[in-house]
Amino acid sequence: MSAAYRIRSLPKILLIALGSLIIGGSAYIDHVTGRNLSFLCFYLIPVSFFVWFTTRRIGVLISILCAMVWFVGNASDRAHLFRSEISYLNMSIELVFFFLVTLLLCSLKEALGINEELSRIDALTGAMNRHAFYDLAGREIAMLERYKHPFTVAYMDIDNFKVVNYRFGHRVGDQLLRSVADTVRKNLRKLDIISRFGGDEFTILLPETGAEAAQVVLSRMRNVLLNIMEANKWPVTFTFGTVTFLKPPSSVEEMVKKVSSLMYSGKDSGMNTVEQEI
């Protein structure tokens, strides 16, 4: 879990307090140094902090606040200058400068967010990729350690998928994979995650879901998938391995190994089954 993610996860009141402390520190140092040293650029620290870790709106408000603090802090040392119109023009220029920095940082933040999101998505199906799954599963393990809420992981394999590629071609095979990912996604909650692990294998992460609830969700999903496959005359079925974790596994790798082994056990026993373990 990155440092940026940890900071964004802090309560907003704590972020505001931390940012205000930075603004106060900048204002104090600016006042102490007086006219001998321009401390204007250091106000960019709180502006950048709020823009990066909160929202654009808060960043704009902090830009206004920093311009006012800079103005008031310098007014006491340069009172004869701050009686003129030039002083207010200076404050307006500084405000525009902070606004521009805010907008540039917001644009950069949004561009990086889009790039990061694209790097976590499987291009063919739109599902999360393996890297994203490992990241999210690691967070879920940490949540289980802290709050003791169970979660369920399902490992799904499409039986006889190679037959579709051989009989109908890879274009139809790709269409089938997209159909599976879309169907699963539509039958999940917003907080649930589907990821393509590679080829015709998918993982499904169900946070805060016990064994009984998981069984209901996965059984319904499997029936919907089988109906769609039958309607399209695609000769495939689905084998699931599902594990509900009441205690956190030692690692994501151990979790994946356990649930995938259960799925392969179902494949060996005849396919088109749901193997479940708690």
PLY file of the C-alpha trace (Angstrom):
ply
format ascii 1.0
element vertex 278
property float x
property float y
property float z
element edge 277
property int vertex1
property int vertex2
end_header
0.00 0.00 0.00
1.57 3.29 -1.13
2.26 6.28 1.13
-0.04 8.43 -1.01
-2.89 5.94 -0.52
-2.32 5.96 3.25
-2.43 9.76 3.37
-5.62 9.92 1.26
-7.18 7.36 3.60
-6.73 9.64 6.61
-9.84 11.42 7.97
-10.45 14.75 6.21
-10.32 16.64 9.47
-6.81 15.31 10.06
-5.74 16.27 6.52
-7.12 19.78 7.02
-5.32 20.08 10.38
-2.03 18.91 8.82
-2.40 21.29 5.87
-3.29 24.19 8.18
-0.16 23.46 10.20
1.91 23.70 7.01
0.26 27.01 6.09
0.83 28.35 9.59
4.48 27.30 9.52
5.01 28.96 6.14
3.34 32.16 7.35
5.42 32.25 10.54
8.73 31.78 8.74
7.71 34.36 6.14
6.93 36.85 8.91
10.17 36.17 10.79
12.37 36.55 7.71
10.68 39.87 6.90
11.49 41.77 3.74
14.98 40.28 3.47
13.73 37.01 2.04
10.76 36.26 -0.20
9.00 33.20 1.12
6.21 33.21 -1.45
7.23 30.00 -3.21
6.95 28.03 0.05
3.21 28.64 0.11
3.11 26.26 -2.83
3.77 23.43 -0.35
0.33 23.58 1.33
-1.35 24.32 -2.02
0.28 21.25 -3.57
-0.49 19.13 -0.50
-4.20 19.89 -0.54
-4.56 19.55 -4.32
-2.79 16.18 -4.40
-4.40 14.56 -1.40
-7.88 16.11 -1.38
-9.99 17.70 -4.14
-9.80 20.47 -6.72
-12.35 22.57 -4.78
-10.36 22.40 -1.57
-7.19 23.21 -3.52
-8.81 26.40 -4.88
-9.95 27.42 -1.39
-6.45 26.86 -0.02
-5.01 28.96 -2.87
-7.22 31.86 -1.78
-6.28 31.32 1.87
-2.54 31.23 1.10
-2.75 34.46 -0.91
-4.56 36.16 1.98
-2.12 34.83 4.57
0.81 36.01 2.48
-0.82 39.44 2.11
-1.58 39.85 5.83
1.80 38.47 6.90
3.68 40.95 4.77
1.37 43.88 5.52
2.71 44.26 9.06
6.30 44.61 7.82
5.53 46.79 4.80
2.59 48.83 5.99
3.51 51.88 3.88
3.39 49.76 0.73
0.18 47.94 1.55
-1.83 51.15 1.67
-1.53 51.52 -2.11
-3.44 49.90 -4.96
-0.25 48.13 -6.01
-0.41 45.94 -2.91
-3.83 44.61 -3.89
-2.65 44.11 -7.44
0.24 42.06 -6.06
-2.15 39.91 -4.05
-4.30 39.37 -7.16
-1.25 38.30 -9.14
-0.22 35.87 -6.41
-3.76 34.50 -6.29
-3.75 33.90 -10.06
-0.36 32.24 -9.70
-1.69 29.86 -7.01
-4.76 29.14 -9.15
-2.57 28.22 -12.13
-0.47 25.90 -9.99
-3.65 24.33 -8.62
-5.08 23.71 -12.10
-1.78 22.28 -13.39
-1.48 19.92 -10.44
-5.12 18.83 -10.81
-4.56 18.07 -14.50
-1.40 16.11 -13.70
-3.16 14.21 -10.90
-6.07 13.30 -13.19
-3.75 12.19 -16.01
-1.73 10.00 -13.65
-4.96 8.57 -12.23
-6.21 7.63 -15.69
-2.85 6.08 -16.60
-2.77 4.10 -13.34
-6.33 2.89 -13.87
-5.56 1.73 -17.42
-2.50 -0.17 -16.18
-4.78 -2.14 -13.82
-7.35 -3.21 -16.43
-7.30 -6.16 -18.81
-7.55 -4.65 -22.29
-9.73 -7.41 -23.77
-12.40 -7.86 -21.10
-12.31 -4.64 -19.07
-11.85 -6.69 -15.89
-9.06 -5.98 -13.43
-5.76 -7.64 -14.24
-3.64 -9.88 -12.04
-1.57 -6.99 -10.67
-4.68 -5.08 -9.59
-6.14 -8.21 -7.99
-3.02 -8.78 -5.90
-3.14 -5.18 -4.71
-6.84 -5.27 -3.77
-6.61 -8.73 -2.23
-3.70 -7.56 -0.08
-5.84 -4.72 1.24
-8.69 -7.13 1.95
-6.36 -9.39 3.95
-5.27 -6.34 5.97
-8.93 -5.45 6.61
-9.63 -8.99 7.80
-6.70 -8.79 10.22
-7.99 -5.51 11.61
-11.77 -5.86 11.64
-12.28 -9.66 11.52
-14.78 -9.42 8.65
-14.69 -12.51 6.39
-14.24 -12.34 2.64
-14.63 -14.90 -0.14
-12.48 -15.52 -3.20
-13.64 -17.54 -6.21
-11.37 -18.89 -8.93
-13.31 -19.59 -12.13
-12.20 -21.53 -15.21
-14.11 -21.79 -18.49
-14.38 -25.49 -19.34
-13.65 -26.46 -22.98
-12.74 -22.90 -23.96
-10.16 -24.19 -26.43
-12.97 -25.95 -28.31
-14.59 -22.57 -28.99
-11.35 -21.13 -30.34
-10.80 -24.20 -32.49
-14.36 -24.47 -33.82
-15.41 -20.83 -34.14
-12.11 -18.92 -34.20
-10.34 -16.58 -31.79
-12.65 -13.67 -32.54
-15.59 -15.61 -31.13
-13.40 -16.75 -28.25
-12.63 -13.12 -27.43
-16.32 -12.30 -27.62
-17.05 -15.12 -25.18
-14.46 -13.82 -22.70
-15.92 -10.32 -22.86
-19.42 -11.72 -22.38
-18.30 -13.67 -19.31
-16.60 -10.63 -17.75
-19.60 -8.36 -18.45
-22.08 -10.90 -17.07
-20.12 -11.44 -13.88
-19.69 -7.70 -13.39
-23.43 -7.07 -13.77
-24.18 -9.70 -11.13
-21.78 -8.30 -8.52
-21.98 -5.44 -6.07
-19.94 -2.31 -6.76
-17.39 -3.25 -4.10
-16.85 -6.75 -5.56
-13.99 -7.32 -7.97
-13.60 -9.52 -11.04
-10.14 -9.93 -12.52
-8.80 -11.88 -15.45
-5.92 -13.98 -14.28
-4.91 -15.04 -17.76
-6.36 -17.04 -20.63
-9.81 -18.27 -19.62
-9.32 -18.00 -15.85
-10.93 -15.32 -13.68
-10.89 -14.50 -9.99
-13.76 -12.93 -8.07
-13.19 -11.10 -4.79
-16.23 -10.69 -2.52
-15.35 -8.42 0.44
-17.23 -8.89 3.74
-19.01 -11.96 2.37
-19.50 -15.19 4.31
-19.83 -18.70 2.90
-23.64 -18.79 2.67
-23.95 -15.43 0.95
-21.10 -16.32 -1.42
-22.79 -19.59 -2.34
-26.02 -17.77 -3.24
-24.21 -15.14 -5.35
-21.99 -17.60 -7.20
-24.76 -20.12 -7.87
-26.97 -17.41 -9.36
-24.06 -16.08 -11.41
-23.14 -19.54 -12.71
-26.73 -20.18 -13.83
-26.85 -16.87 -15.69
-23.52 -17.65 -17.38
-24.69 -21.12 -18.45
-27.89 -19.68 -19.92
-25.93 -17.11 -21.94
-23.52 -19.76 -23.21
-26.43 -21.96 -24.25
-28.20 -19.07 -26.00
-25.05 -18.38 -28.05
-24.47 -22.10 -28.68
-21.06 -21.93 -27.07
-20.23 -25.43 -25.74
-18.62 -24.36 -22.47
-19.34 -24.71 -18.76
-17.76 -23.25 -15.64
-15.80 -24.71 -12.76
-15.46 -22.69 -9.56
-13.19 -23.06 -6.58
-14.29 -20.81 -3.71
-12.80 -20.23 -0.28
-14.25 -18.09 2.50
-11.48 -16.73 4.70
-12.37 -16.26 8.36
-8.69 -15.89 9.27
-6.23 -13.95 7.13
-3.92 -16.03 4.91
-0.22 -15.32 5.25
-0.05 -13.81 1.77
-2.00 -13.26 -1.43
0.08 -16.00 -3.04
-1.06 -18.50 -0.42
-4.67 -17.40 -0.91
-4.49 -17.81 -4.71
-2.79 -21.20 -4.38
-5.50 -22.47 -2.06
-8.45 -21.33 -4.14
-6.93 -22.33 -7.50
-6.09 -25.81 -6.17
-9.72 -26.21 -5.20
-10.80 -25.20 -8.70
-8.41 -27.68 -10.34
-9.74 -30.38 -8.03
-13.19 -29.66 -9.45
-11.81 -29.90 -12.98
-10.30 -33.29 -12.21
-13.60 -34.58 -10.81
-15.58 -33.85 -13.97
-15.79 -30.06 -14.47
-18.87 -27.83 -14.33
-18.85 -27.83 -10.53
-18.52 -25.46 -7.61
-15.98 -26.58 -5.01
-16.39 -24.61 -1.77
-14.30 -24.50 1.38
-14.29 -22.41 4.54
0 1
1 2
2 3
3 4
4 5
5 6
6 7
7 8
8 9
9 10
10 11
11 12
12 13
13 14
14 15
15 16
16 17
17 18
18 19
19 20
20 21
21 22
22 23
23 24
24 25
25 26
26 27
27 28
28 29
29 30
30 31
31 32
32 33
33 34
34 35
35 36
36 37
37 38
38 39
39 40
40 41
41 42
42 43
43 44
44 45
45 46
46 47
47 48
48 49
49 50
50 51
51 52
52 53
53 54
54 55
55 56
56 57
57 58
58 59
59 60
60 61
61 62
62 63
63 64
64 65
65 66
66 67
67 68
68 69
69 70
70 71
71 72
72 73
73 74
74 75
75 76
76 77
77 78
78 79
79 80
80 81
81 82
82 83
83 84
84 85
85 86
86 87
87 88
88 89
89 90
90 91
91 92
92 93
93 94
94 95
95 96
96 97
97 98
98 99
99 100
100 101
101 102
102 103
103 104
104 105
105 106
106 107
107 108
108 109
109 110
110 111
111 112
112 113
113 114
114 115
115 116
116 117
117 118
118 119
119 120
120 121
121 122
122 123
123 124
124 125
125 126
126 127
127 128
128 129
129 130
130 131
131 132
132 133
133 134
134 135
135 136
136 137
137 138
138 139
139 140
140 141
141 142
142 143
143 144
144 145
145 146
146 147
147 148
148 149
149 150
150 151
151 152
152 153
153 154
154 155
155 156
156 157
157 158
158 159
159 160
160 161
161 162
162 163
163 164
164 165
165 166
166 167
167 168
168 169
169 170
170 171
171 172
172 173
173 174
174 175
175 176
176 177
177 178
178 179
179 180
180 181
181 182
182 183
183 184
184 185
185 186
186 187
187 188
188 189
189 190
190 191
191 192
192 193
193 194
194 195
195 196
196 197
197 198
198 199
199 200
200 201
201 202
202 203
203 204
204 205
205 206
206 207
207 208
208 209
209 210
210 211
211 212
212 213
213 214
214 215
215 216
216 217
217 218
218 219
219 220
220 221
221 222
222 223
223 224
224 225
225 226
226 227
227 228
228 229
229 230
230 231
231 232
232 233
233 234
234 235
235 236
236 237
237 238
238 239
239 240
240 241
241 242
242 243
243 244
244 245
245 246
246 247
247 248
248 249
249 250
250 251
251 252
252 253
253 254
254 255
255 256
256 257
257 258
258 259
259 260
260 261
261 262
262 263
263 264
264 265
265 266
266 267
267 268
268 269
269 270
270 271
271 272
272 273
273 274
274 275
275 276
276 277
